């Protein structure tokens, strides 16, 4: 295989980011890290660098132990080709410092423009006593959502729905438990240690529960906004794909899938590991990092399972190892425990993923 079989959209996004990396050395590592093992000619094509430049940095990385060459068999032709593969040392090297992108100045300007658009939201939050650091956190996430957010009607219902989401975030309930609202506290002093359910929240802020249910638990829980919802009884727990929990979860999922693809392609083993077990191991890692807590662990594990399958399909696992992935899905017991998991399984068998919202987790 010359490269991983990933979706065109994902490949386009990765190559766009790659072309913005100023450091040629790190650009090559980024390509190997995110597009998988590559032949020399593909690295030239993807990096948009000259043959001599690519050769120079590959030799440097090989000498430093950041990359190595492996023979990988192409299943279509049954021939083996030399590929460059990033090593654990190379992954550490790539992650030593943030990537400097040429378009950083545009990102900063976009952030400034977005903040200007949010003047009414900021004034409203200050009026009801939300702390500056919490406002900053909300704005930081909104800036990553981008134009999709500003297409929504900017009003009190939206602002309070966002507040409900962030107040009930998985990260927030740990970090903010000793700081935020108590139900019987005056509006001007709402910061204490109680978790508010939706009825208490709506009563406290005089907002219709229908508005919160529609905006916070339906409208904003879609791919274009990046919020996720895990339900436990009457309790709602949210996170965003760009917060610490979201980015770490996705990174762990993709890392594990990368390992599975490489091992299957190299014949280290012939079967995909139990996908229920993979989801459990990833969730254990998140708990050990302190990003989730024990009482929500089993539920979050079911969401990780859905996301694991979705990302596997997104990077081309279904095309590359269809039989292997289908067997893993058929054998999964935990996939049937949620409404979304049941729909996901049915859709995959039918050959389509349309109509499944994997940003929410609902027990069957």
LINFENSUL-V697205 format. One record per run of one state. SS is the DSSP state (alpha for helix, beta for strand, coil for the rest). FROM is the first residue (numbers start at 1). TO is the last residue. Records with the same first field share a line. If there is no record, write none. Layout:
SS: FROM-TO + FROM-TO
This chain:
coil: 1-7 + 20-20 + 22-23 + 36-37 + 39-39 + 48-50 + 65-66 + 75-78 + 87-87 + 95-100 + 102-103 + 118-118 + 128-131 + 146-146 + 151-155 + 168-168 + 176-186 + 190-197 + 206-208 + 220-226 + 233-234 + 241-243 + 266-274 + 289-293 + 315-316 + 321-321 + 332-333 + 351-359 + 362-362 + 364-364
alpha: 8-19 + 24-35 + 40-47 + 51-64 + 88-94 + 104-117 + 119-127 + 132-145 + 147-150 + 156-167 + 170-175 + 187-189 + 198-205 + 209-219 + 244-265 + 275-288 + 294-314 + 317-320 + 322-331 + 334-337 + 339-350
beta: 21-21 + 38-38 + 67-74 + 79-86 + 101-101 + 169-169 + 227-232 + 235-240 + 338-338 + 360-361 + 363-363
